[in-house]
Amino acid sequence: MTDGGVDEQAGWSERIDTRTSHPARRYNYWLGGKDNFAADRESGEAIAKVYPAIRTTALENRAFLRRAVRFLTAEAGVRQFLDIGTGIPTADNTHEVAQSIAPESRIVYVDNDPIVLAHARALLTSTPQGATAYIDADLRDPASILAHDSVRGTLDFDRPIALMLIAIVHFLFEEHRPYATVRRLVDALPPGSYVVMTHGTSDLVPAAMREYAEEEIRAGRLRVDAVARSKDEIARFFDGLELLDPGIAPIVEWRPTVPPEDRPPLADTALYGVVARVP
């Protein structure tokens, strides 16, 4: 069954801007998907030129999500997820991982790309015991997310919720008040909830690569739509929360399931991953 819905689908096709790249569609391109346009592919290739390992990063980011959701469901007992920045549906979406362990799990997906909205039905294939919903909303407006009928109708804010912010917060620039935006969402969570985040960083890449990227930006060949934050800057999002071991770590080192020799080097996965508990 599904609770909530996708009533926002009306008129979605008129909203698609094929001339401007969108993170969800670019991510789809890196993962080998077909739901992208020339602008997304051009942007994706421009980034791959300065950071050739971007496809590896995208795949490892997805692997982190699977590990985090499995941990939260199987070990922490979480049965509710608010997944913001959903992206275009692919294998092992949050509800598929969670409900494979706990069929009664309830998930709300949030994204603002009309292409994701067009595929939202794929996110609503819930088990009979659980529920899924999708809303068309923007991380930059947390109040509208929290007040949405499908969010309130699907999730019980008196019970723990896992807030999933996978590769989305680095698209918030300072004018978007990133720390206040995330805090607004965290403050709405009941005790015993969790916050899961992956965030881009330049900490893990060689200095020469950073310098090359800066040259491409200055020359206008690389458009920057994300902020690479340091470990200390990312830590600010978790003030007052309990970081779970191993804390803020490169994504391939967060509770890995493969031995070190089978993991890509840190420079090929320039994302930090973290899971924290709301006390």
C-alpha positions as CSV (number, residue, x, y, z in Angstrom):
1,M,0.0,0.0,0.0
2,T,1.0,3.6,-0.1
3,D,0.0,6.5,2.2
4,G,0.4,10.0,1.0
5,G,0.8,10.5,-2.7
6,V,2.2,12.3,-5.7
7,D,-0.6,14.8,-6.5
8,E,2.1,17.3,-7.4
9,Q,2.6,15.3,-10.7
10,A,0.1,17.5,-12.6
11,G,2.1,19.7,-14.9
12,W,5.5,18.2,-14.1
13,S,6.7,18.1,-17.7
14,E,6.3,21.8,-18.2
15,R,8.7,22.4,-15.3
16,I,11.6,20.5,-16.8
17,D,14.5,22.8,-17.8
18,T,16.5,20.8,-20.2
19,R,19.0,23.7,-20.7
20,T,20.3,23.6,-17.1
21,S,21.9,20.7,-15.4
22,H,20.2,19.3,-12.3
23,P,22.1,17.3,-9.6
24,A,19.6,14.4,-9.6
25,R,19.9,14.0,-13.4
26,R,23.7,14.4,-13.4
27,Y,23.9,11.8,-10.6
28,N,21.8,9.5,-12.8
29,Y,24.2,10.0,-15.7
30,W,27.2,9.1,-13.5
31,L,25.4,5.9,-12.5
32,G,24.8,5.0,-16.1
33,G,21.2,5.9,-16.2
34,K,19.2,7.4,-19.1
35,D,17.1,10.0,-17.4
36,N,19.3,13.0,-18.2
37,F,19.7,15.6,-20.8
38,A,22.7,17.1,-22.8
39,A,23.1,19.8,-20.1
40,D,23.4,17.2,-17.4
41,R,25.9,15.1,-19.4
42,E,28.0,18.2,-20.2
43,S,28.1,19.2,-16.6
44,G,28.9,15.6,-15.5
45,E,31.8,15.4,-18.0
46,A,33.2,18.8,-16.9
47,I,33.3,17.6,-13.3
48,A,34.7,14.2,-14.4
49,K,37.5,16.1,-16.2
50,V,38.8,17.6,-13.0
51,Y,37.7,14.7,-10.8
52,P,37.9,11.5,-12.9
53,A,36.7,9.3,-10.0
54,I,33.3,10.9,-9.7
55,R,31.5,7.8,-10.9
56,T,33.3,5.8,-8.2
57,T,32.2,8.4,-5.7
58,A,28.6,8.1,-6.9
59,L,28.6,4.3,-6.6
60,E,30.2,4.3,-3.1
61,N,27.7,7.0,-2.0
62,R,25.0,4.6,-2.9
63,A,26.7,1.8,-1.0
64,F,27.0,4.0,2.1
65,L,23.2,4.6,1.9
66,R,22.6,0.8,1.9
67,R,24.9,0.2,4.8
68,A,23.4,3.1,6.9
69,V,19.8,2.0,6.2
70,R,20.6,-1.6,7.1
71,F,22.2,-0.5,10.3
72,L,19.4,1.8,11.3
73,T,16.7,-0.8,10.5
74,A,18.4,-4.0,11.8
75,E,20.4,-2.7,14.7
76,A,19.0,0.6,15.8
77,G,15.3,-0.4,15.3
78,V,14.3,2.6,13.2
79,R,11.1,2.1,11.3
80,Q,10.6,5.6,9.8
81,F,12.7,7.5,7.3
82,L,12.5,11.0,5.8
83,D,14.7,10.9,2.7
84,I,15.4,14.4,1.3
85,G,17.2,14.7,-2.0
86,T,15.9,11.3,-3.2
87,G,17.2,11.4,-6.7
88,I,15.9,9.4,-9.6
89,P,14.9,5.9,-8.4
90,T,17.5,3.2,-8.9
91,A,18.3,-0.1,-7.2
92,D,18.2,-0.4,-3.4
93,N,16.2,2.7,-2.6
94,T,15.7,3.5,1.0
95,H,12.3,1.8,1.3
96,E,13.6,-1.3,-0.5
97,V,16.5,-1.8,1.9
98,A,14.5,-0.9,5.1
99,Q,11.4,-3.0,4.2
100,S,13.5,-6.0,3.2
101,I,14.5,-6.1,6.9
102,A,11.4,-4.6,8.6
103,P,8.4,-4.7,6.2
104,E,6.5,-2.3,8.4
105,S,8.9,0.5,7.7
106,R,7.5,3.9,6.6
107,I,9.4,6.2,4.2
108,V,8.8,9.7,2.8
109,Y,10.9,10.8,-0.1
110,V,11.5,14.4,-0.9
111,D,12.9,16.0,-4.1
112,N,12.4,19.0,-6.3
113,D,13.3,17.7,-9.8
114,P,10.3,17.1,-12.0
115,I,12.1,14.1,-13.6
116,V,12.2,12.5,-10.1
117,L,8.5,13.4,-9.7
118,A,7.8,11.6,-13.0
119,H,9.3,8.4,-11.6
120,A,7.8,8.8,-8.2
121,R,5.6,5.8,-8.6
122,A,8.7,3.6,-8.5
123,L,9.3,5.0,-5.0
124,L,5.8,4.0,-3.8
125,T,6.0,0.2,-4.2
126,S,5.7,-0.4,-0.5
127,T,5.1,-3.6,1.3
128,P,1.5,-4.1,2.5
129,Q,2.7,-3.7,6.1
130,G,4.6,-0.4,5.5
131,A,4.0,2.8,3.7
132,T,5.8,5.1,1.3
133,A,5.1,8.6,0.1
134,Y,6.7,11.2,-2.2
135,I,6.5,15.0,-2.0
136,D,7.7,17.6,-4.4
137,A,9.6,20.0,-2.1
138,D,12.9,21.7,-1.6
139,L,15.5,21.3,1.2
140,R,15.8,25.0,1.3
141,D,12.3,25.3,2.6
142,P,12.3,22.9,5.6
143,A,9.1,24.3,7.0
144,S,7.1,23.3,4.0
145,I,8.5,19.7,4.2
146,L,7.7,19.3,7.8
147,A,4.2,20.7,7.4
148,H,3.3,18.7,4.3
149,D,0.2,16.5,4.7
150,S,2.0,13.4,3.3
151,V,4.8,13.8,5.7
152,R,2.6,14.2,8.7
153,G,0.2,11.4,7.4
154,T,3.0,8.9,6.9
155,L,5.4,9.5,9.7
156,D,4.7,9.6,13.4
157,F,6.8,12.4,15.0
158,D,6.4,10.9,18.4
159,R,8.5,8.0,17.4
160,P,12.1,7.9,16.1
161,I,12.7,9.0,12.5
162,A,15.9,8.7,10.4
163,L,16.6,11.9,8.5
164,M,18.5,11.0,5.3
165,L,20.5,13.8,3.8
166,I,22.5,11.8,1.2
167,A,24.7,14.0,-1.1
168,I,22.3,17.0,-0.8
169,V,23.5,19.4,1.8
170,H,26.6,20.4,-0.2
171,F,24.2,22.1,-2.6
172,L,23.3,24.6,0.1
173,F,25.4,27.7,-0.2
174,E,25.8,30.2,2.6
175,E,22.9,32.3,1.3
176,H,20.7,29.3,1.9
177,R,21.7,29.3,5.6
178,P,22.8,25.6,5.5
179,Y,23.3,25.2,9.3
180,A,20.0,26.7,10.2
181,T,18.2,24.8,7.5
182,V,19.5,21.4,8.7
183,R,18.9,22.4,12.3
184,R,15.3,23.2,11.6
185,L,14.8,19.6,10.4
186,V,16.8,18.1,13.2
187,D,14.9,20.1,15.9
188,A,11.6,18.6,14.6
189,L,12.9,15.0,15.2
190,P,11.9,13.2,18.5
191,P,14.6,11.9,20.8
192,G,16.1,8.6,19.6
193,S,16.0,9.7,16.0
194,Y,19.0,9.7,13.7
195,V,20.6,12.0,11.1
196,V,22.4,10.5,8.2
197,M,24.6,12.6,5.9
198,T,27.1,12.4,3.1
199,H,28.8,15.6,2.1
200,G,31.4,16.5,-0.5
201,T,34.8,17.5,0.7
202,S,38.2,18.5,-0.8
203,D,40.0,17.2,2.3
204,L,40.5,13.8,0.6
205,V,41.8,14.8,-2.8
206,P,45.3,15.8,-3.8
207,A,46.3,19.4,-3.8
208,A,47.1,19.3,-7.5
209,M,43.5,18.2,-8.2
210,R,42.1,21.1,-6.1
211,E,44.3,23.6,-7.9
212,Y,43.3,22.2,-11.3
213,A,39.6,22.6,-10.3
214,E,40.2,26.2,-9.3
215,E,41.8,26.9,-12.6
216,E,38.8,25.4,-14.5
217,I,36.4,27.5,-12.4
218,R,38.3,30.7,-13.0
219,A,38.4,30.0,-16.7
220,G,34.6,29.4,-16.8
221,R,34.9,25.8,-17.9
222,L,33.5,24.4,-14.7
223,R,30.3,25.7,-13.1
224,V,30.2,25.2,-9.4
225,D,26.8,24.4,-7.9
226,A,28.1,22.7,-4.7
227,V,30.2,23.6,-1.7
228,A,33.0,21.2,-0.6
229,R,33.2,21.5,3.2
230,S,36.0,20.4,5.5
231,K,35.5,17.8,8.3
232,D,35.3,20.6,10.9
233,E,32.7,22.5,8.8
234,I,30.6,19.3,8.4
235,A,30.9,18.7,12.2
236,R,28.9,21.9,12.8
237,F,25.8,20.3,11.4
238,F,25.9,17.7,14.3
239,D,26.3,20.0,17.2
240,G,24.5,18.5,20.2
241,L,24.1,15.1,18.5
242,E,25.7,11.8,19.4
243,L,28.1,10.7,16.6
244,L,28.0,7.0,16.0
245,D,31.3,5.2,15.6
246,P,33.4,5.9,13.5
247,G,32.2,9.5,13.5
248,I,32.7,11.7,10.5
249,A,34.6,9.3,8.2
250,P,35.3,8.9,4.5
251,I,32.3,7.0,3.1
252,V,34.3,3.9,2.3
253,E,35.5,3.7,5.9
254,W,32.0,4.0,7.5
255,R,31.3,0.5,8.8
256,P,32.7,-1.1,5.6
257,T,31.7,-4.6,4.6
258,V,34.7,-5.2,2.3
259,P,38.3,-5.5,3.3
260,P,40.6,-2.5,2.9
261,E,42.4,-3.9,-0.2
262,D,39.0,-4.1,-2.0
263,R,38.0,-0.5,-1.3
264,P,38.8,2.4,-3.6
265,P,41.4,4.9,-2.4
266,L,40.1,7.8,-0.3
267,A,41.0,10.3,-3.1
268,D,38.5,8.5,-5.3
269,T,35.6,8.9,-2.9
270,A,35.6,12.6,-1.8
271,L,32.6,12.4,0.5
272,Y,32.4,12.2,4.3
273,G,29.7,10.0,5.7
274,V,28.2,10.3,9.2
275,V,25.3,8.9,11.3
276,A,24.3,10.7,14.5
277,R,21.7,10.1,17.1
278,V,19.3,12.7,18.5
279,P,19.6,12.5,22.3
